[in-house]
Amino acid sequence: MADTVRSVEYQYATVPDAPGEVQRILSVLEDRGVNLLAFLGFPQGGGRSQIDLVAEDPAALREAAASAGVTLSEPKRAFLVQGDD
């Protein structure tokens, strides 16, 4: 596979840094048919973590996140680089 670079929309959420919380959110997204192109999570401190979500269909991501009780940021732009390792 040739490397590809494209502009994508992503959104992030700040969530409790608790065991199983991100898995709960990702399970809801999966159950609602959201196809994630990329995902990144990291601790912010103070018992909170940030998760960045790049979905194939950003509108589906917003709907699924709302059903999971997750507040997303305003849409942001990023470059997504895909290719062979």
Residue pairs with C-beta under 8 A, 6 or more apart in sequence:
1 82
1 83
1 84
2 83
3 81
3 82
3 83
3 84
4 81
4 82
4 83
5 79
5 80
5 81
6 79
6 80
7 77
7 78
7 79
7 80
8 37
8 38
8 54
8 77
8 78
8 79
8 80
9 54
9 58
9 75
9 76
9 77
9 78
10 38
10 52
10 53
10 54
10 55
10 75
10 76
10 77
10 78
11 52
11 53
11 58
11 61
11 62
11 65
11 72
11 73
11 74
11 75
11 76
12 50
12 51
12 52
12 53
12 72
12 73
12 76
13 25
13 50
13 51
13 53
13 65
13 70
13 71
13 72
13 73
14 44
14 48
14 49
14 50
15 21
15 22
15 25
15 48
15 49
15 50
15 51
15 70
16 47
16 48
16 49
17 43
17 44
17 47
17 48
17 49
18 47
21 49
22 41
22 49
22 51
24 68
25 51
25 65
25 68
25 70
26 36
26 39
28 64
28 65
28 67
28 68
29 36
29 53
29 55
29 61
29 64
29 65
29 68
32 60
32 63
32 64
32 67
33 60
33 64
34 55
34 56
34 57
34 60
34 61
34 64
35 55
35 56
35 57
36 53
36 54
36 55
36 56
37 54
37 55
37 56
37 80
38 52
38 53
38 54
38 80
39 51
39 52
39 53
39 54
40 51
40 52
41 49
41 50
41 51
41 52
42 49
42 50
43 49
44 50
53 61
53 65
53 72
54 78
54 80
55 61
58 75
61 72
62 72
65 71
65 72
